[in-house]
């Protein structure tokens, strides 16, 4: 057990998180990650799940940036009627 969690438990904090809760949260994260979602039979460490979560979030950020750039280019090259339709769809 990490010293930080030990100190938290020793201080009597009612907000401390249990090892079971951490395991449950790591399991939920694992279910959200395409890279390790199907590895139920293999035991995946919490560190690996957290590492993959960080990688997945970074990739999602890159995709959002790329799609935003592509959308900006599309809006810039579209005529005003098409751009207005696209903007109205985005606002829904």
N, C-alpha and C positions, 0 to 999 in steps of 0.2 A: 504494500500500500504506500502511496506517495506520502512524503512528509507533510505536504500541504493539506491533503485530505485528513491525515492524522490530527494535525493541529486544529482543523475545522471541527472535527468530532470532539476533540478535547475541550474546545471552547464552549461546547454546549449549544452551538448555533442550531436553531430550529430549521434553518434553510439549507443545511448540509444535504448533499446528495449521496445516496447509497450506491454501493457497487452494483447492486441489482438494477438500479435506475440507469446507471451509466451503461451497463451491458444492454439494457433494453433500447436505449437511445442509439447506441452503436449498431445494434441489429436493425433498427429502423432506417438508419443512414445506409446501411448495406443494401437494403431493399430498394433504395432510391438510385443506386449507382449501377449503370448498365454494365460496367466492367466487372463487377463482382457480385451482381445480383443472383446469378445462377450458381454460385459456388457454395450452396448450402451444405453440401456434404463435406467440403473442405473447411477446416477451421481457419478463419481469416482473423488476424490479429486486429485489435482496436487501432493500433498505430497505422496499419495498412489501410483500414477503412477511412481513417482521418486523412491520410495522405491522398488516397483516391478521391475523397470528397473535395479536397483543395484543388486537385488537378481538374476535376469535373467542373467546379465553379469557374476556374480560370478559362477553361474551354468554352463554357457558356458565355462568359464575358466577351471572349474573342468573337464568338458567333454573333452576339448582339451588336458589337461594334461593326462587324462586317455587314450585317443586314441593315444597320442604320446608314452606313455609308452608301450601300447600294440603293436604299430607298431615297436618300438625298439626291443621288445621281438621277434616279428615275423621275423624281419630282422636278428636277432642274431641266430635264430634256423633254418632259411631257408638255403638251399644250395646256393651257389654263383650265379647260373643261375637264380633262383627264386628271390633272393635279387636284382639282377641287373634289372630284369623286374619290380619289385616293385619300385625301385628307379627311373627308367626311366618314369614310370607312374606318379610318384609324381612330376617330374620336368616339366611335361607338363602344 
